[in-house]
Amino acid sequence: MARGKRKRWLVEYPRAAPLAIFALIAAITVLAVFSIERGERVRDTAELNRQAITMAAAIERRAYSNSSFLRAGAALFGAQDQVTAEMFRTFVSELRLDADYRGAEGIGWAPAIGTSQITQFEQALNEGRVGLTKITPSLEQQPRRQLVPILYLQPDTLRNRRALGFDMYSEEVRREAMDEATRTVRPTASGRITLMQEGGGSDAGFIIYMPVFDGFGASRSLKGFIYSPFNASQFLSSAADLTRGKDASIRLYDIRGDERQLMAQLEGWREEGETVEREVDLANRTMVLVVQSGRDGVLSPLSMITLLFGLAVASLLLVVARLLTRQAQEDSRSLEWFAEQNSIRNSLTRELNHRVKNTLANVLSIVALTRRRAESLDEFATGIDNRIRALSATHDLLTNSEWGTTPIASVVHVELAPYANDDDHMVEISGPDVELAPNDALSLGLAIHELATNAAKYGALSRTGGKVEVRWLLVNDKLARIHWVESGGPEVSQPEKRGFGTDLIEKIVAHELRHPVELDFDPEGVRCSLLVPVREPSEFELRSSSPSTRGH
């Protein structure tokens, strides 16, 4: 029963079942993809946090390594009366800077001087040099009393020579960092600046300063600054080489007041993407490190595989469900067809029984009347033979029409065919196209046969020049009137006794047609008028009720 209900459901809703299955599998697939993507986002966030922590540690470690070198230099130079070029070169070469120092432009020395020491500084700056270098900016360009110009910068490259003689105290950002370093006596990084080494470039950089004092305690005085300049992009890239994931991108911001200033950015940064921020203590200055996931907005490979697999399964099940619904529909149509054929077979059987009974009843009536009226065995056999042939001819018509409606003209033509082609007689047949029910056609055929037989024996068809005219017309939608008129034959007189034809027409035919038959033995020729019912096909179609139902 449950299987039958499922099949009925597939037949009644052939599109709903496949679509419901497809929607269910698609929904499960979407949920699976959502869960995978959620897990991927959690994993990416954890990875970003790990990368941010690792990257911040790498930056702080490199800043700490540089600060250690600067502290060592400050201790050495503070104990010397004068920092000479040879002493500075020896110090830098002895440091043997390792990979942790990558990203720095080098190490420099900038003494703190007053305006009265400018000439002495410039002499030391130009010692052993061909070109003349002066302090920039000049006092005329920017009057000031305190100066911290760059005296030495190792390694001695063309790039680093651009910075020699520049008074770092003349620029606000550098000055703030030097003042903070002097106050805290700690290595201190500046904010975002453009290094003098860049020439006309605008790449961001920063400097870590370590103050050098002459003397100790309250009597000490600022001797100068040992420092390291950094290109921010190179510094960030060197710190990220061994730490960041291959898909991550990084930015480093300096915080100046309430404003963030971009120091450096690695390739691959996008305007949209998941990010994680970490504060970095870069040599006594707080900066912000931002790590961005390199994953774009597309689905992960696992999600894509799951989605494609789910859609493939959903499509396959959709096709299978569609085939099942079609099979169920075909099965249902087959069952309906078999049921219909079974019903038709039963109806045909009942109809056959019915028609056989009717035909046998007519035959029995014909036999009974013929026996009573026949005077010899030959006359009895001849009468039976002719009348059975008449029934057979009409049956042939009904068989050709598959026991549907039969035109009046066809019935009349069949019964009068032996006489219509005889040149000695004239047969006229006329009337509109009127269709009769099967049993009504049989009764009319018998009547026409008896009238034609009587005319051939005693009437118009028994003499040369005789004429038979058969006309019919519609009285109304339910009734047709047929006229039989003979002329040109022997004079007709009222028969002394009733013959078989008269009884057949007035009893059997009238009974079957359910209307009286008007039979007139006029001296000029026999006249007969019959009323035949005209019925709708639904009134005599194959019977589906009990076999005893009559279709008259």
C-alpha positions in Angstrom: 0.0 0.0 0.0 2.8 2.4 0.9 4.5 1.6 -2.4 1.3 2.3 -4.2 0.9 5.6 -2.5 4.4 6.6 -3.4 3.8 5.7 -7.1 0.5 7.7 -7.1 2.4 10.6 -5.6 5.0 10.3 -8.4 2.2 10.2 -11.0 0.2 13.1 -9.6 3.3 15.3 -9.1 5.8 14.3 -11.8 7.9 17.4 -11.5 7.7 18.0 -7.7 9.5 14.8 -6.7 12.6 15.3 -8.8 12.8 19.0 -7.9 12.3 18.2 -4.2 15.1 15.6 -4.3 17.4 18.1 -6.2 16.6 20.9 -3.7 17.2 18.6 -0.7 20.6 17.4 -2.0 21.5 21.0 -3.0 20.6 22.2 0.5 22.7 19.5 2.1 25.6 20.4 -0.2 25.3 24.1 0.6 25.2 23.4 4.3 28.3 21.2 3.9 30.1 23.9 2.0 29.1 26.5 4.6 30.5 24.3 7.3 33.7 23.8 5.4 34.1 27.5 4.7 33.4 28.3 8.3 36.1 25.9 9.4 38.4 27.3 6.8 37.8 30.8 8.2 38.5 29.7 11.7 41.7 28.0 10.5 42.7 31.1 8.5 42.0 33.4 11.5 44.2 31.2 13.7 46.9 31.1 11.0 46.7 34.9 10.7 47.1 35.3 14.5 50.0 32.9 14.4 51.6 34.8 11.6 51.0 38.2 13.2 52.6 37.0 16.5 55.6 35.5 14.6 56.0 38.6 12.5 55.8 40.9 15.4 58.4 38.9 17.3 60.7 38.9 14.3 60.4 42.7 14.0 61.0 43.2 17.7 63.9 40.8 17.6 65.6 42.7 14.8 65.0 46.0 16.5 66.4 44.5 19.7 69.5 43.2 17.8 70.1 46.6 16.3 69.5 48.3 19.7 72.2 46.0 21.2 74.7 47.1 18.7 73.9 50.7 19.3 74.1 50.3 23.1 77.6 48.7 22.6 78.6 51.7 20.4 77.3 54.2 22.9 79.3 52.6 25.7 82.4 52.6 23.6 82.2 56.1 22.3 81.1 57.6 25.6 84.4 56.4 27.1 86.5 58.1 24.4 87.5 61.8 24.3 86.9 61.9 20.6 85.3 59.6 18.0 87.6 59.4 15.1 86.9 58.0 11.6 89.3 55.1 12.2 87.8 54.2 15.5 84.3 54.2 14.0 85.2 52.0 11.0 87.0 49.6 13.3 83.9 49.4 15.6 81.5 48.7 12.7 83.8 46.1 11.1 84.2 44.3 14.5 80.4 44.0 14.9 80.3 41.5 12.0 76.7 42.2 11.4 74.7 39.0 10.7 71.4 38.3 8.9 69.3 39.8 11.7 70.7 43.2 10.7 69.2 43.0 7.2 67.1 46.0 6.1 69.3 48.6 7.8 71.3 51.1 5.7 74.2 50.8 8.2 75.4 52.4 11.4 76.2 56.2 11.7 77.6 58.7 14.1 76.2 62.2 14.5 77.8 64.5 17.2 75.8 67.1 19.1 77.4 70.5 18.4 76.6 74.2 18.8 76.9 76.9 16.1 80.5 77.7 17.2 81.6 74.2 16.3 80.3 74.1 12.7 83.7 75.0 11.2 85.5 72.3 13.2 82.8 69.8 12.2 83.0 70.6 8.5 86.8 70.2 8.6 86.5 66.8 10.1 83.7 65.9 7.6 85.8 66.8 4.6 89.1 65.3 5.9 90.4 63.0 3.2 87.7 63.9 0.7 88.0 65.5 -2.6 84.6 67.3 -2.7 83.5 69.9 -0.2 80.6 68.9 2.0 78.8 71.4 4.3 76.1 71.1 7.0 72.6 71.1 5.5 70.3 72.9 5.9 72.5 76.0 6.6 71.9 78.4 9.4 70.8 81.0 6.9 68.1 78.6 5.7 67.1 77.6 9.2 68.5 79.4 12.1 69.1 77.1 15.2 71.5 76.8 18.1 71.6 72.9 18.5 72.8 70.8 15.6 73.2 67.0 15.2 74.8 66.6 11.8 75.9 63.2 10.4 79.7 62.8 10.5 80.2 59.1 9.8 78.0 56.4 8.1 79.1 52.9 7.4 79.2 51.1 5.1 80.8 53.9 3.0 78.7 53.7 -0.1 77.6 56.3 -2.6 74.1 56.0 -1.3 75.1 56.6 2.3 77.3 59.6 1.3 74.2 61.5 0.4 73.3 61.7 4.1 76.7 63.1 5.3 76.5 66.6 6.7 72.7 66.5 7.1 71.6 68.0 10.4 69.0 65.5 11.7 68.0 67.9 14.5 66.6 70.3 12.0 63.8 68.0 11.1 60.9 67.6 13.5 60.3 63.8 13.4 64.0 63.0 13.9 64.3 65.7 16.6 61.4 64.2 18.6 63.0 60.7 18.5 66.4 62.1 19.6 64.9 64.1 22.4 63.0 60.9 23.6 66.1 58.9 23.4 68.0 61.5 25.4 65.3 61.6 28.0 65.0 57.8 28.4 68.6 56.9 27.6 67.2 54.0 25.4 67.4 53.2 21.8 64.4 55.0 20.3 62.9 54.8 16.8 61.7 57.8 14.9 58.4 58.0 13.1 57.9 57.9 9.3 60.6 59.8 7.5 62.3 59.8 4.1 66.0 59.0 4.4 68.5 61.3 2.9 69.9 58.3 1.1 66.8 58.2 -1.1 67.9 61.3 -2.9 64.8 62.4 -4.7 62.8 59.3 -3.8 59.9 59.1 -1.4 60.3 55.6 0.2 59.4 55.6 3.8 62.0 54.9 6.4 62.8 55.3 10.1 65.9 55.7 12.3 66.8 54.2 15.7 68.8 56.6 17.8 71.0 55.8 20.9 72.3 58.8 22.8 76.0 59.0 23.8 76.9 60.9 26.9 80.2 62.4 28.1 80.6 61.8 31.8 78.2 60.3 34.3 75.4 61.4 36.6 74.2 65.0 36.8 77.4 66.3 35.2 77.1 64.4 32.1 76.6 66.1 28.7 75.2 64.9 25.4 78.1 64.0 23.1 76.1 62.8 20.1 74.0 59.9 18.7 74.9 56.5 17.3 72.1 55.5 15.0 70.9 53.1 12.3 68.8 54.2 9.4 66.3 51.8 7.9 64.3 51.6 4.7 60.9 50.5 6.0 60.0 48.2 3.1 63.3 46.4 3.1 63.2 46.1 6.9 59.6 44.6 6.8 60.5 42.3 3.9 63.6 40.9 5.6 61.6 40.3 8.8 58.8 38.6 6.8 60.9 36.3 4.7 61.1 33.5 7.2 57.8 34.1 9.1 54.8 34.9 7.0 52.7 32.4 5.1 53.0 32.4 1.3 49.5 33.8 0.9 49.6 36.5 3.6 50.3 40.2 3.0 51.6 42.7 5.6 51.5 46.4 6.4 53.3 48.3 9.0 51.9 51.6 10.4 53.4 54.3 12.5 51.1 56.0 15.0 51.5 59.7 15.2 48.9 61.2 17.5 45.5 59.8 16.3 46.7 59.2 12.8 48.1 56.1 11.3 50.9 56.6 8.8 51.8 53.7 6.4 55.4 52.8 6.8 55.7 49.8 4.5 53.5 47.3 2.6 54.4 44.0 1.0 53.0 43.0 -2.4 49.6 41.3 -2.6 47.7 43.7 -0.4 44.0 44.0 -1.3 41.4 46.5 -0.3 39.2 43.7 1.1 40.2 40.7 3.1 40.4 39.4 6.6 43.1 41.1 8.7 44.7 40.7 12.1 46.4 43.6 14.0 49.2 43.5 16.5 51.0 46.3 18.3 54.8 46.2 17.9 57.4 47.7 20.2 60.0 48.9 17.8 62.8 50.4 19.8 60.7 52.3 22.3 58.1 53.3 19.7 54.7 51.6 19.3 53.8 50.7 15.7 50.9 48.6 14.3 51.5 45.4 12.3 48.5 44.3 10.1 48.6 40.9 8.6 46.0 40.1 5.8 45.0 36.7 4.6 46.0 36.0 1.1 42.9 34.0 0.5 40.5 35.6 -1.9 36.7 35.4 -1.9 36.5 32.2 -3.9 35.7 28.9 -2.3 38.4 26.7 -0.9 39.4 23.6 -3.0 37.7 21.3 -0.6 34.5 23.4 -0.7 34.7 23.5 -4.5 35.0 19.8 -4.7 32.2 19.3 -2.3 30.0 21.7 -4.2 30.7 20.1 -7.6 30.2 16.6 -6.2 27.0 17.6 -4.4 25.6 19.2 -7.6 26.6 16.2 -9.6 24.8 13.9 -7.2 21.8 16.2 -7.1 21.7 16.3 -10.9 22.1 12.5 -11.1 19.3 11.9 -8.6 17.2 14.5 -10.5 17.6 12.4 -13.7 16.9 9.1 -11.8 13.8 10.6 -10.1 12.6 12.0 -13.4 13.0 8.6 -15.0 11.1 7.0 -12.1 8.3 9.4 -12.4 8.1 8.8 -16.2 8.1 5.1 -15.6 5.4 5.5 -12.9 3.4 7.6 -15.4 3.8 5.0 -18.1 2.8 2.2 -15.7 -0.2 4.2 -14.7 -1.2 4.8 -18.3 -0.6 1.1 -19.0 -2.8 0.1 -16.2 -5.5 2.6 -17.3 -5.2 1.2 -20.8 -5.5 -2.4 -19.7 -8.5 -1.4 -17.5 -10.0 0.4 -20.4 -9.4 -2.6 -22.7 -10.9 -4.9 -20.2 -13.9 -2.7 -19.8 -14.2 -2.5 -23.6 -13.9 -6.3 -23.9 -16.6 -6.8 -21.3 -18.8 -4.3 -23.0 -18.2 -5.9 -26.4 -19.1 -9.3 -24.9 -22.3 -7.9 -23.4 -23.1 -6.1 -26.6 -22.5 -9.2 -28.7 -24.7 -11.2 -26.5 -27.3 -8.5 -26.7 -27.2 -8.2 -30.4 -27.1 -12.0 -30.9 -30.2 -12.3 -28.7 -32.0 -9.6 -30.7 -31.0 -11.1 -34.0 -32.1 -14.6 -32.9 -35.4 -13.1 -31.6 -36.0 -11.6 -35.0 -35.0 -14.8 -36.7 -37.4 -16.8 -34.5 -40.2 -14.3 -35.2 -39.5 -14.6 -38.9 -39.4 -18.4 -38.7 -42.7 -18.5 -36.8 -44.5 -16.2 -39.2 -43.1 -17.9 -42.2 -44.2 -21.3 -40.9 -47.7 -20.2 -40.3 -48.0 -18.5 -43.8 -46.1 -21.0 -45.9 -48.2 -23.6 -47.8 -45.2 -25.8 -48.7 -41.8 -26.7 -47.5 -40.2 -25.0 -50.6 -42.1 -21.8 -49.9 -41.0 -21.9 -46.3 -37.3 -22.4 -47.2 -37.4 -19.7 -49.8 -39.0 -17.2 -47.5 -36.6 -18.0 -44.7 -33.6 -17.7 -47.1 -34.6 -14.3 -48.5 -35.4 -12.8 -45.2 -32.1 -14.1 -43.6 -30.2 -12.6 -46.5 -31.9 -9.3 -45.9 -30.8 -9.4 -42.3 -27.3 -10.4 -43.4 -27.0 -7.5 -45.9 -28.0 -5.0 -43.2 -25.6 -6.7 -40.8 -22.8 -6.1 -43.4 -23.6 -2.4 -43.4 -23.5 -2.3 -39.6 -20.2 -4.2 -39.5 -18.6 -1.8 -42.0 -19.7 1.1 -39.8 -18.4 -0.8 -36.7 -21.9 -0.9 -35.4 -22.1 2.8 -35.3 -24.6 5.0 -37.1 -25.8 3.9 -40.6 -27.2 6.2 -43.2 -30.8 5.6 -44.4 -29.6 5.8 -48.0 -27.2 2.9 -47.5 -29.9 0.7 -46.0 -32.4 1.5 -48.9 -29.7 1.0 -51.6 -28.6 -2.4 -50.2 -32.1 -3.8 -50.2 -33.1 -2.4 -53.6 -29.8 -3.1 -55.3 -31.2 -6.1 -57.2 -33.9 -4.0 -58.8 -32.2 -0.6 -59.1 -30.0 -1.8 -62.0 -32.8 -3.5 -63.9 -33.8 -1.5 -67.1 -37.4 -2.8 -66.9 -38.0 -0.9 -63.7 -37.4 2.5 -62.2 -36.2 3.0 -58.6 -35.9 6.5 -57.2 -34.2 7.1 -53.9 -34.0 10.6 -52.3 -33.7 12.2 -49.0 -31.3 14.1 -46.6 -28.3 12.5 -44.9 -29.8 10.9 -41.8 -28.0 8.4 -39.6 -29.8 5.5 -37.8 -28.9 3.5 -34.7 -27.9 -0.2 -35.4 -31.1 -1.9 -34.4 -33.2 0.8 -36.1 -31.2 0.2 -39.3 -31.9 -3.6 -39.0 -35.6 -3.0 -38.6 -35.7 -0.6 -41.5 -33.8 -3.1 -43.7 -36.4 -5.8 -42.9 -39.2 -3.5 -43.8 -37.6 -2.4 -47.1 -36.9 -6.0 -47.9 -40.5 -7.1 -47.4 -41.8 -4.2 -49.4 -39.4 -4.9 -52.2 -40.2 -8.6 -52.2 -44.0 -7.9 -52.3 -43.4 -5.4 -55.1 -41.4 -8.0 -57.1 -44.1 -10.6 -56.7 -47.3 -8.6 -57.0 -46.5 -5.0 -57.4 -44.6 -2.4 -59.4 -41.4 -4.4 -59.7 -43.3 -7.4 -61.2 -44.1 -5.6 -64.5 -42.1 -3.7 -67.1 -42.4 0.1 -66.6 -43.1 -0.2 -62.9 -41.7 2.4 -60.6 -40.8 2.4 -56.9 -40.0 5.7 -55.2 -38.5 5.9 -51.7 -38.3 9.3 -50.0 -37.5 10.4 -46.5 -37.3 13.6 -44.6 -36.7 14.8 -41.0 -39.8 15.5 -39.1 -37.8 16.9 -36.3 -34.4 16.3 -34.6 -35.6 13.0 -33.1 -37.7 11.5 -35.9 -37.5 10.8 -39.6 -40.4 9.8 -42.0 -39.8 7.3 -44.8 -42.3 7.0 -47.7 -42.6 4.0 -50.0 -44.7 4.6 -53.1 -45.3 2.1 -56.0 -46.7 3.1 -59.3 -47.0 1.6 -62.9 -47.7 -1.9 -61.6 -50.8 -4.1 -61.6 -53.9 -2.8 -60.0 -53.7 -3.4 -56.3 -56.6 -4.8 -54.3 -57.1 -5.2 -50.6 -55.7 -8.7 -49.7 -58.3 -11.2 -48.5 -55.9 -12.5 -45.8 -52.9 -11.0 -44.1 -49.6 -12.1 -45.5 -46.3 -12.6 -43.8 -44.9 -9.3 -45.1 -47.8 -7.4 -43.7 -47.4 -9.0 -40.3 -43.7 -8.5 -40.4 -44.0 -4.8 -41.2 -46.9 -4.0 -38.9 -45.8 -6.2 -36.0 -42.1 -6.7 -35.8 -40.9 -3.5 -37.5 -43.4 -1.3 -35.8 -42.5 -2.9 -32.5 -38.8 -2.4 -33.0 -39.1 1.2 -34.3 -41.6 2.0 -31.5 -43.9 3.9 -34.0 -46.9 2.6 -36.0 -46.5 1.7 -39.7 -49.0 3.1 -42.1 -49.5 0.5 -44.9 -52.0 1.4 -47.7 -53.0 -0.9 -50.5 -53.9 1.9 -53.0 -55.2 0.6 -56.4 -52.4 2.5 -58.2 -49.8 0.9 -56.0 -48.8 0.0 -52.4 -47.9 2.9 -50.2 -46.1 2.7 -46.9 -45.1 5.3 -44.3 -42.6 4.5 -41.5 -41.4 6.7 -38.6 -37.8 6.0 -37.6 -36.3 7.4 -34.5 -33.1 9.5 -34.9 -31.0 9.1 -31.7 -27.8 10.5 -30.4 -24.8 8.1 -30.5 -24.7 8.2 -26.7 -28.1 6.5 -26.6 -26.9 3.4 -28.3 -23.1 3.2 -27.6 -21.6 0.1 -26.2 -23.3 -1.0 -23.0 -21.4 -1.2 -19.8 -24.3 -2.2 -17.7 -26.0 -5.6 -17.3 -26.3 -7.8 -20.4 -30.1 -7.6 -20.2 -30.1 -3.9 -21.1 -31.7 -3.3 -24.5 -30.6 -0.6 -26.9 -33.8 -0.1 -28.8 
